Amino acid sequence: MKLRTLALVLLLVPAPAVAQSAGAAPAQGAQTNLGVTYAAFRSIQPGMTREAIDALTGVQGTLASSMNMGGSVSETWSWKKGPLEFFNVTFNNGKAMMSLQAGLSPAGNAPAVSLAQFNQFADGITYQQAVQILGSPGTFTGFTDVMGMVSQGYSWKGASLGSMMTASFRDGKLTTKFQAGLR
């Protein structure tokens, strides 16, 4: 029963397309020592190892949790810039399967999103269409890789304090959307 619950939770967590071979260290010539930044987080791909992420950031992650279920080892590691700026990566048998970040964002100011824009998001809308509707690519919030099905999540801020929306995409198409406080 616990495994089913874990699988359900993993399916609900947002997640990017695989651009790097599974488990590989950053590509030859790839940037390393990026620190705990949005750019470093955005470079993490499914299948990467903890050591590769340590090299990418130049910071050694800290173990946040671990679980062994029938020989399958799951560990969550955290890389922190500050109390409100960090990312976590969950590894299954040493390979990244889920990432999540808080407080890290791309440079620049994106336009505030509205409830009317959120309501234009219909099942199957593509990420590219979402970017056109919202006027920005949003902030990448993480990925989930469940049995090779990779989802990626993004967030956008609204006009009022704390208002926002999130959306998850698998194979470039909308799978979930959520909003809080949009007008």
C-alpha positions in Angstrom: 0.0 0.0 0.0 2.9 2.4 0.8 4.4 1.9 -2.6 1.1 2.7 -4.3 0.8 5.9 -2.3 4.4 6.8 -3.2 3.7 6.2 -6.9 0.6 8.3 -6.7 2.5 11.2 -5.0 5.2 11.0 -7.7 2.6 11.2 -10.4 1.1 14.4 -8.9 4.4 16.2 -8.6 5.4 18.3 -11.6 8.4 17.7 -13.8 11.7 18.4 -18.2 12.4 16.7 -21.3 15.5 14.5 -21.1 18.3 16.4 -22.8 21.3 14.6 -21.2 22.0 10.9 -21.1 20.8 9.2 -17.9 23.3 9.2 -15.1 25.9 11.2 -17.0 27.9 13.9 -15.4 27.6 17.3 -17.1 28.6 17.1 -20.7 32.2 17.9 -21.7 32.6 21.7 -21.7 29.3 22.1 -19.7 29.4 24.7 -17.0 30.2 23.6 -13.5 30.3 25.3 -10.1 27.2 27.3 -10.9 26.2 27.4 -7.3 22.7 26.8 -6.0 21.1 28.9 -8.7 18.2 28.7 -11.1 20.6 27.9 -14.0 22.1 25.0 -12.1 18.6 23.6 -11.1 17.4 24.0 -14.7 20.4 21.9 -15.9 19.5 18.9 -13.7 18.0 16.1 -15.8 16.4 12.7 -15.0 19.0 10.0 -14.5 21.8 12.3 -13.2 23.8 11.2 -10.2 24.2 13.1 -6.9 27.9 13.5 -7.7 27.1 15.1 -11.1 24.9 17.6 -9.4 27.6 18.3 -6.7 30.0 19.0 -9.6 27.4 21.1 -11.5 26.8 23.3 -8.5 30.2 23.2 -6.8 28.2 22.5 -3.6 27.9 19.2 -1.8 24.3 18.3 -1.2 23.0 17.0 2.2 20.9 14.0 2.7 17.4 14.9 3.7 15.7 11.5 3.8 16.2 7.9 2.7 14.0 4.8 2.3 14.8 1.2 1.4 11.8 -0.7 0.0 12.7 -4.3 -1.0 16.1 -3.4 -2.2 15.1 -0.2 -4.0 16.8 2.7 -2.3 15.3 6.2 -2.5 17.1 9.2 -1.2 16.3 12.9 -1.2 19.2 15.3 -1.2 19.1 19.0 -0.7 21.2 21.9 -2.0 20.7 25.2 -0.2 21.6 28.7 -0.9 19.6 30.1 2.1 16.6 29.1 4.2 14.2 30.1 1.4 16.3 29.3 -1.6 17.0 25.6 -2.3 16.4 22.6 -4.4 15.8 19.0 -3.6 16.5 16.0 -5.9 15.1 12.5 -5.2 17.2 9.6 -6.4 16.1 6.0 -7.0 19.0 3.7 -6.8 21.4 6.6 -7.4 19.6 8.1 -10.4 17.6 11.4 -10.3 13.9 10.8 -10.6 12.4 13.9 -9.2 13.4 17.5 -8.6 11.8 20.4 -6.8 12.9 24.0 -6.1 11.8 26.9 -4.0 13.0 30.5 -4.1 15.1 30.2 -7.3 13.9 32.1 -10.3 15.1 33.2 -13.7 16.5 36.7 -14.2 14.1 39.4 -15.4 10.5 40.3 -14.6 7.7 38.4 -16.1 4.2 39.9 -16.6 1.7 39.1 -14.0 -0.9 36.4 -15.0 -4.6 36.7 -14.6 -7.5 34.4 -14.0 -8.7 35.0 -17.6 -5.3 33.7 -18.9 -5.5 30.7 -16.5 -9.0 29.9 -17.8 -7.6 29.6 -21.4 -5.6 26.5 -20.3 -7.6 23.5 -21.7 -6.6 19.9 -21.6 -3.9 19.2 -24.2 -2.6 22.8 -24.5 1.1 22.7 -25.4 3.8 24.4 -23.3 4.5 26.7 -26.3 0.8 27.8 -26.4 0.9 28.4 -22.6 4.0 30.7 -23.1 2.1 32.6 -25.8 -1.0 33.0 -23.6 1.0 34.1 -20.5 3.7 36.1 -22.1 6.6 34.4 -20.4 8.1 30.9 -20.0 7.4 30.9 -16.3 9.7 29.5 -13.6 10.7 25.8 -13.9 9.8 24.2 -10.6 11.0 20.6 -11.2 10.5 17.3 -13.0 9.2 13.8 -12.1 10.3 10.7 -14.0 8.0 7.8 -13.3 8.9 4.7 -15.4 10.2 6.9 -18.2 7.2 9.2 -18.3 8.7 12.6 -17.5 6.6 15.5 -16.5 7.8 19.1 -15.9 6.3 21.8 -13.9 6.3 25.6 -14.2 4.8 28.5 -12.1 3.8 32.0 -12.9 3.1 34.9 -10.5 -0.2 36.9 -10.4 -0.6 40.6 -9.7 -1.5 40.4 -6.0 0.8 39.2 -3.2 0.8 35.4 -3.1 -1.3 34.9 -6.2 0.0 32.4 -8.7 -0.6 29.5 -11.1 1.2 26.3 -11.8 1.0 23.9 -14.7 2.6 20.5 -15.4 3.3 19.2 -18.9 4.2 15.7 -20.1 5.4 15.3 -23.7 4.9 19.1 -24.0 1.1 18.9 -23.3 -0.8 20.1 -20.2 -1.6 17.5 -17.6 -2.5 19.6 -14.6 -3.1 23.2 -13.7 -3.6 25.0 -10.4 -4.2 28.6 -9.4 -4.5 30.6 -6.2 -5.7 34.1 -5.8 -5.7 35.1 -9.5 -8.1 37.8 -10.5 
